Amino acid sequence: MSKGTGINESYSYTQNRELSWLSFNRRVLEEAIDPSVPLLERLKFISIFSTNLDEFFMIRVGSLFDIASINPKHIDNKSGMSASEQLDSIYKVIPGLIEKKRRIYATVCAELAKYGVKDIDYDDLRKDELEYVKRFFDMEVLPVLSPQIVDNRHPKPNFHSKDLYIASLVRDKNDKKSFAFIPVPKILPQIIMLGDGGRFIRLENIILHCAPELYGKFRQVDSCVFSVTRNADVSFDSEKFEDTETDFRKYVQKLLKKRQTLAVVRLEIDREISDPLRKELLKMTDVETHQIYIDQTPLNMKCVFEIIDKLPEELSRRLQYEPYEPRWPEDIDRNTSIMEQIRQKDKLLFFPFDSVEPFIKMLNEAADDDDVVSVKITIYRLASSSKIVRALCRAAENGKEVIALMELRARFDEENNIGWSKMLEEAGCKVIYGIENFKCHSKICLITSYKKGKYSYITQIGTGNYNEKTNAMYTDLSLMTANEAIGLDGTAFFRNMLTGNLEGEYKRLLVAPKGIKPAICDMIDEQIAKGKDGYICIKVNSVTDRDVIDKLAEASKAGVDIQMIVRGICCIRAGIPQETENVVVTSIVGRYLEHARIYCFGKGDDARLYISSSDLMTRNLSRRVEIAGPVYDEDIKQMLLTILKVQLEDKAKASLLQPDGSYIRKCEGEQTALDSQQEFMKMRLHKEMTHAPQEEGVKGFFHRLFSRK
């Protein structure tokens, strides 16, 4: 079998990644149907669905466009489809999703209207509201509007990706038609509240109504709100940096500007329009008819968060989730040195249920500790206001060697990372930008101390970014250990990154692109050798790598019990007779974004457990620098097994992958169904784990944990 070529591949138990992703985004949208989800949270899920779809078109559809033009014979090795065939399949699925979104949005809006929260059309404004909106338009909007007529004297416009525009078909006194447009100003509020309640009007609808007055001698005959989505799959070609005088940071800044000029891959309009206006829009945007989508929900669904911010506080609070405050872990003493506690026993943080503060406190301790000589960290995405960066700068200012391996190519976070890299350098940190052609997606922080002639290490390995904002929104894991062998591997990792060495050897850590995939395949082989006594449980965000999929299918044929918790893309199809009949795939979509990666091979005392930054995707395993760290502490092993068990028991927010690639909810409407994220908010995992008698074993521990009142 020829791997990765699509030649002689079997597609009997695999599916296309793009269609699998669209299925995932459908599950996100369906959270907005769940009556147990507060109404404003349901609105957020519709917004998240829309933002996800925007990025899908920018990146995945954009990439397929490039492949179709550059290498039209390229075949997807999970479905046998060419890039053009994949695009055709995508375009067939999208209209149904948009119609589903429209229906759900209308339902949620109808429910919100009962609380006075209502999106008002211009023609439905009350007299006092109409007077207010007219004043607002004259005083605030009109001075910054730039209506434009496109003709021989005015060139074809360059519409920015995802900005809103008012399009108009206009005619002059001789009845000659022209295309006109007005950019919706981004400097103005997009939501205008109409008093102290929940009634509001969107800015684009005000401008749309007033547009006919803005074209002077021209008469408007048709109009709509529209938005384009451009290919944003900018290629960061590192071969261009062989000239050592080229500044990588400046190059990335230059490439980011290209995102606004790449080809349009989607045109969205907010209503049915006449054929003449449609033809003008097609001409202005260089798209084909099948790339036009009529979406009667707001084209900028990010406005949802502006609406929520502007609602009366008491009303907004009633219609959202109850606030959850991440707790300080019960097995970490607030009043004792975090570093000293880690030297005594490994610690695990489980976000967002645990606070990130112990990790930040550890960094600040390291910054002030006279014995600490260096702090080294990989950075992929940071919060806009980062305590972690401030701690690193403080360490550098205190004379520690601080090395930040910064990934400037973190998609859509490039500008933020450029800003932070400058700040780190100004504080005295050494910032490096990784290895050419390989994004550094690893999550590792290494604190090195020197005392009494001996070096010692504290190594933190995570599944998510060093980002306090996402730590409160994503489920992630952060292991902190003083294990010497792991620390020595950490020093080797940073040494290898500084010298561009991807071939480094490690004793404990698994490091991609060389080490994770072979190790996973070896561990699957170990379970295959056990046959029906074999067990594999993998929790990741996505599964696309063909070699790993084939190895899992081989394990299934050998009778190995394979449980997978895969939030998003899953290119292996479960339950195919004589192929993957022993594979069960669960997807959980809930209040928090499932982001933790756990690999478990074997049962009981023989279980080998890793946490990792890496999904089982070819890009992660073969084209990125990723780390998987082993878990040796027995209490933390039990904690991870508990997390897996609770998620496998989830029925409230879990869906099961079917042999045909579709998903069905485990439970529909059952009020008592277990919601794993809600359960984690109630459970005191650290306290239970700390005091669990070692001799009772995992089975007894689970019985006690789930039997509590």
N, C-alpha and C positions, 0 to 999 in steps of 0.2 A: 504493500500500500504506500502510495506517495503522499507524505504528510504535507498539508498546507498548499497543495497545488490544485485541489479539486478534481484531480485525475484518479479514477478508480476508487474514489471515496464512497463509503456507504452513508446514505442520508436517512437510514431507517430509524435512527434514534436521535437525530439532531435537527435543529431548526435555525432559521436565519436570525442573527442578532438584532437587526433593526426591527423586525416584526415582533420579536420577544420584548424589546424595549417598549414598543408601542403598547403591548399588552400590559407591561408594568405601569405605564402612565395612565392606562385605563383604570387600573386598580387605585391609583392616586385619586383620580376623579371620582371614583365610586365611594371614597370616604365622605364626599359631600352629600351622599344619599343617606348615610347612617344617622338615624334620628337621635342616637345617643351622643353624637358630636354636637357641641354648641353651635348655634347658627353662624356666628362670625367666624368660627373655626372652619365650618363647612365652606364659607366663602373663601377662606384662605386656601383650602385644598383646591378649589377651582383655579385660584390664582397660581398656585404651585404647578398644577397641571399645565397651565398656559405658559408659564416661564420655562418649564421643562421642554415643552413642545417648541418654543422659540429656540432654545439651545440645540435641540435635536436637528432642526432645520439648518441652523448656522453651522453646525459641526458635522453631523453624520450625513445629512443630505448634501451639504456642501462638499464633503469628502467624496461621496459617490459621484457627484457631478464631475469632479476632477478625474476620478478613476475612469469614468465612462468615456471621457475625452482623451485621456492619455493612454489608457490600457483597456480598450473595450472588450478584449478577450479574457480579462481577469475573471475567475470564477470563485465565488464564495465557497469555502470548503465545508460549510455546514448545511448548505441548501442547494448547491450546484447552480445558483443563479448568477448571472452577470450583473454588473453595476446597474445597467439600464433596466434589467428585469427587477432588480430590487427597488429601484425608483418607481417603476410602474406599480409594484405591490404596495409601496408606501402611499402613493397617490390614491390608490383604491381604498385604503383603510382610513385615511385622514378625514374625509367628509363625514363618515359615520361618527367619529369621535367628536367632531365639532358640533354635529347635531345633538349628540348626547350631552355635550357641555351646555348647549343652549337650553335644553329641557331642564337640566339640573339647576342651572343658574336661575331660570324663571321660577322654579319651585322654591329655591332658597330665598329669592327676592320677595316672593309672595308671603313667605313666613316672616321675613324681616319687616315687611310692611305692617304687620300686626303690632309691632313694637314702635312704629313710627319711622322706621329706617327705610327711606324710599328714594330711588334714583328718578328725578323728575324730568320729563321732557319739557322743552321750552314752551310748547303750546299748552301745557298743563299748569303753568305757574299761576299762583294766586296774584291778585292785583298788587299787593304789597311786595311780593317776591319779584314780580315783573319789574317794578320800579327799581328795586335794589339791583337786579341783574343788569338793567339798562345802565344804571349809574356805574356799576362795576365795569361793564364793557367800555363805556366812554372814558372812564378815568384810568383804568388799569390795563385793559386789554388792547384797545385801539392804538395807543401810542407805540406798541411794540410789534404790531402785525406787519407782515411783509407780503402782501398779495402780489402774485406774479403771473403775467400772461406769457405763454410760450409761443413764440413766433419766429420769423426769420431774424429778428433783431435780438432775440433773447434765446440763448442756447438751451439745449436739453438739460434739465436739472439733474443733480446728483442727490437723490433722496437718501438720507441717512437711515441705517438699519434700525428698525423698531421705533423710530420717531413717528409721531402722528401728523397727518396732513389732511387738509380739506381740499378735495379735488372738485373742480367745477367744469362743466362744458358751457361755454359762453358764446354769444353771437354778437357781432357788431351791427351797426345800423343798416349794413348791406346784407345782413343775414349770413355773413361768413362766420363759420364756427372756429373756435380756438380752445385750447386746453389752458386752464388756469388752476393755480393751487395756492394754498396758504399754509405755511408751517405752523403747527400749534406750538406756541412758545413754551419752552421747558423751564424758563425762569419764573413762570407764574404757577400758582397753585392749580393742580389738575382737578381738584374737587372744591366746589364753592358751596359752603353750608348755607342754608336758607333759614336762618334763625337759630334758636337754642335747642331745637329737637333733632330729629334724625334725617330731615328732608335735605336733599342736596341735588346739585346739577353739575354735570361734567363740563369742563372747559371746552372740549371739542364740540359739544352740542350747542353751546352759546355761539361759538364762532361759525359753526355750520348754519345756524339760523340767520346770523347777521351778514354772512358772506355776500348775498346778492347786492348789498349796499356798497360794497367795497371795490367794484370793478368799473366804476365810472360810466363811460359810454357803452360798456358791454352789458348785455342782458344774460343772466344765468338761466339755463334751461334744464340742467340736471346737476346733482352734486352727491357727494358721499364723503365719509371719513375713510382714509386708507393708510396702510402701513406696509413697508417692504421689509423682508428679512433677507439679509445678504450672507453669502458664504463667509464664515469667520474662521475657517480652518487655515489660519496663517501658518506657513511652514517656517520653523526656526532652523534654517539650514546652517549648522555649525561649521561646515566646511569653509564658510566665508570668514572664519576667524583664524585662519592660518597666519594671517598678517597680525603679528602680536601687538601692533599699534591700534588695532580696531577695538573699540570699547563695546563689550557685549551689551552693557546696559543701554547705551545709546542705540545700538542696533535693534534691540527689542522695542524701544520707544518708537523707532521709525516704522517697524513692522506693524505695530498696533494701529497706526494711522491708516494702513491699507485696508483694515476691516470695513471701513466706511465706503470703499470703492470697489470691492470685489463683486462678483456677479450676484444678481438678485435670484434667490431660489424660491421665494414665496411672495405673493401679493395678497394681502388681506383687505377686504372691504366690508363695511358694516351694514350693507343693504343691497337689495337688487337694484341694478342700474340699467340705463338704456344701452343698447348696442353701440351707439356712437361714443359714449363716454367710456365704455368698456374697451373699445378699440384704441382710444387715446391712451388709456392707462397701460394697455399691453405695449403700445409703441414706446411710451415713456420709460417703462421698466424692463423691457426686453424679456418678458416672460411669455410662456405659452398658456393657452386657455386652461389646461389642467393644473396650472400652478396658481390659479386664482381661487381663493376661498372666501365665501361669504360667512362672516361671523357676527351674529347679532348681539353677542355679549361685548363688553368694552374691549377694544383692541389693545389697550394698555391695562391689563389686569393687575398690574402693580398698584393701581389706584386703590385697590382694596385696603392696603395698609394705611394709606392716607385717610380713607374713610374712617377706619377704626380709630386712628389717632385723633380725629376731629369730633367723634361722637361724644356726648356727655359721658363723663367718667363712670358714673354709676350704671348707665345703660350698657356701655362697652364691657364693663366687668361682668355683668349678668350674662352676656351672650358669648363669653369666651371660657376656655378652660380655667378652672381654679388655679391660681398661681402655685407653682411648685418651687420650693427653695431647696436646691441641692444640699445634701446633708454632709456634715463632717464625718468621715468614716469612724466607726466606733473603735476600731483597733489601732487608731493613731492618736497619741496624746498631744493635745494642742500646746501644752506647756513644756514639752520636752523637744530637744533637737530632732527634726525630721530625719536628718542624715544619720544621726546616731541610732534612731529606731530602725532605719532600713539596714544598718550594719548588723543589727540583732536579728532581723527577720524581714523577708521580702514583703512588699506591700503592693496591693492592687487597687487602683481607682476605677470605678465603673461609672462613666458619665452617661447621662446627665444626673443620675441619681446621687452620685458622690460629687462633692465640690472639687473644683480644680485648685482650690487654695492650698492644699498640702504640697502640691508640686511647685506652685509659685513660691511658697514659703521655703521650700528646699533650695530653689534657685537663689533666693535672697540670702539664705544661710551660707550658701557656697560663695556668694559675692563678698561676704564679710569674714569668712573663715580664713585665718592666716595659713592654715595647712593646705588649702585648696590652691593648686597651681594653674589649673586650666578648666574651662567649661567649653565643650564642643557640642554643637547641635545642628540638626538638619531642619530647614524651614521651607515649608511648601505654601501654606496659607496662614496669614496672621489676622487677628482682629484689628479693626481700624484704630482702636485705642488699646495697645497691648502692654499689659503688666509684665509679660514674659520678656518682651524686648527691653523694657525699662530695667528689669533685673539683669539682663545680659550686659547692658550698657554700664550699669553700676559695677558689675564684676570687672569689666575692662578698665573703668576709671579707678578701681581699687588695685590695679596692677596685675590682675589675672590675665592669662592668655585666653582670649575668647575667639573661637573660630565658628563662624556661622556658614554652613553650606546652604546657600540660598538658591532656590529654584525660581528663576525669574519667569519661567514658562508655565507657571500654574494658570491654566486657562481662565481668562476673565478676571484674574487677580494680579496680572502683571504690573499694572500701574501702582497698585498698593505695595507690592513687593519692591518695586524700584524705589519708592519713597523710604521704606524701612531700611533698605540696604544702605542708602545714603546716611541715615541716622546712625546706624550701627558703625559704619566706617568713621563717622565724625567722633564717636565716643571711644574709638580706639580698637574696635573689634576688627578682626580680619574676616572679610567676606569673600567667599569663593563661589563660583557659579556652576559647579558640577562638571560633568564629563560630557564632551560633545556627543551628540546623537542619543544620549540617554538621560531622560528626566530623572532627577533624584526625588523619589516619592517616599523614601524611607522616613520613619519617625524614630529617631534615636537621639538621646542626650547623654553625654558622658561627662561626669565630674571626676577629675583626677586630683587626689591629695598626696602630699609627701610628708611623712612624719617618721622620725627616728630612723632615717635611712631607708625607708620602704615606701613604695607607691601603693595606693589602694584606690579602688574605683567604686563609684555608684553609677549604675547604668539604668536609664529609663528607656523602655521600648513601648511604643504606642501603636494603636490602630488608626488614630486620627490626628489631625493637625494640632499644632501648638496655637490654638485659637480659642480664647475664652468665650467668644460668642457662640461658636459651634459646639463647644464643650457643653453648653446648656441646651442644645437643640438636637444633637446627634448622640446615639448610643455608641460609646467607644470605650476602649480599655487602655489602661496605662500601668505597666508593670515597672516597679522600681526595685532594683536588686543590687546587693553588694557582692554577688557571686564573682569571684576573681577571674574565672575562665571567661565569663561573659564580658567582664571589663577589659580583659586582654584582647578579646575579639573586637570590642568597641574601639580600642586604640588602633588596632590593625585596620579597621574599617576607615577611620578618618585618615590614617596614613595613606591608605590606598586611594581614597578620593582625592587627596591633595596631589598625588602623583599620577592620577589618571589610570590607575590599575584596576581593571575589572576581573582580573584572574586571581585575586587574593584568596588565600586559604583560611578557613575559620573552623574552630573546633566545636563551637556551640551554636553560633548564629548561622542561620541560612540567609544567604545574600544573593538576590537576583542581580544581573541576568544569568549568573552561572549556577547558583546553588539551590534555589527554592524548588524549581520544577523537577530536577532529578531526585531530590530528597522526597518530594511528595509522591512521585511515581514509585520510588523504593518502598515507602511506607505503605502504599496501596498494595504493592507486591507482597509485603509481609502479611497483610490481612487476607490476600488471595490464598496464601499458603494455608491459612486457618480454615478456609472454606466457610461453612455455615456458622462457625464460631467467630468469624471475622466481623469487625464492626468499624464503620467510618462515620463520623459526624463532622460536617464542614459547614461553617457559617461564614458567608461572604456576601458581597454586594452583587457580583456578577460572575458567570461561568461561560467562557467562550473558547478556551484553548482546546484545540482538537485533540492533541496528544493526551491531555488530562482526561478529557471526555471519554476517549477510547479506553483509557486505563480503568476508569470508573465502570464502564460497560463491561469490561473484562472481569472486574471484581463482582459485578452483579451476576454474571453468568456462573461464577464460582460459588454463588450463594451468600456472598457477604452482605450483611445488613447495612445499607447506605442511607443515612438520613442527611438531607441537605437543607439548610435554611438560607435561601438566596432571595435577597430583596428584589433585585431588578432583572437584568438580562440573564437568561438561563438557556443556553443552547443545547443542553442535553434534555431529551424528552423522557420523562419518567414513565414507568409502567408498561413499556413495550415488551410483549411476550418474547422470552428467550433472548432478550437484549438487555433491557434495563428494568426488568420486573421487580428487582429488589431495591430499586432506587425510589425514594420518596422525597419530593421537593416541596418545601413550605415557603411561602412568601408572606412577610409581615409588613403591613403598611399601617402606621398608627400616628399617634401624637408626635413622636420623635422619629427622626430619620434613622433607620437601622444602618449602622456603619461599622460595627465591630467585626473583626475577622478572627475566627477561632478554627484551628485544625485539630481534630481529635481522631487518633488512630488506636483502636483497641479498647478493651473494657477494663474496669476495676483497677487493680494495682498495675496492670500492664499498659494502661492507657498512656499514650504519648500526646502531650498537649503543647500547642504553639499558639501565640497570638501574632498577628502580622499586619503590616501595612498593605499587603498585596491581595488583590482579588485573583481568581483563577482565569485571568484574561491573558492572551498572548502578549499584549502590550506591557502588562505588568511583569510577567514572568520572563520575557525575552528582550524587552526594549526599555526597561526602566531599572533603576537601582532601588530595590525593595529589601526589607528585612523581615524575617520571621524569627521570633525569639522563643526559646523553650521555657516551659514553666516547670520548675522543680519542687517548689514549696507545696506540701500536701494540702494545706488549707486552701491555697489559691487554686490548686487543681480542682478541689471540691467545689469551690465557688464557680469556676468556669463550667463544670459539669452541671451545676444547678442552673446556671444561666441557659445552657443548651436545653436542659430538661423542661424548664418553664416555657421556653419559646416553642418547643415541640408540642407542649400541651395547650398552647394558645388556640382558642377557637373564635374569639371575638374579632380579632384583627388579622387572622391568618387565612390564606388561600392555598389550595393544593393544585399543583401542576398536573394536568391530565395528559394522557398519551398523545392527544392531537395538538398539544401545545397551548390549549386554553387553560384557564384557572377557574376553580369553583371555590366559593367561600366555605370554610369548614363549618361555620354555623351562621344561620341567618336569623337574626332577631331574638336569640335566646338571651334573656336578661342576665342569667347567672354564668354565662360563658366566660372563661378565663381570658383576661386581657393581660398579656405578659408585661407590658410596660406599666400598667396600673399596679400589677403585682409587685414589680420591682420598686415602685414608689412606696409600697407598704412594708416590704421585707427589710429586715435588718441583717443583711447577708454577712457583714463583717463580724458583728457580735456573735451571731450563730456559729460562724466558722471558727472564730477564735476560741470559743468554749466547747466546740464539738469534741467529745472524747475520741482519741485516735483509734481506740480499739473497736468502736461501734461500727466503723466501716461506712462506705458510701451509701449502701442500701438503708442502713439504720438512720443515717443522717437525713436522707431524703424523707423517710417516713416521719421523723420528728419535725422536719421543716414544714412539710405540707399538712401535718395534722394539727398544727397550732391553731388556737382560736383566733 
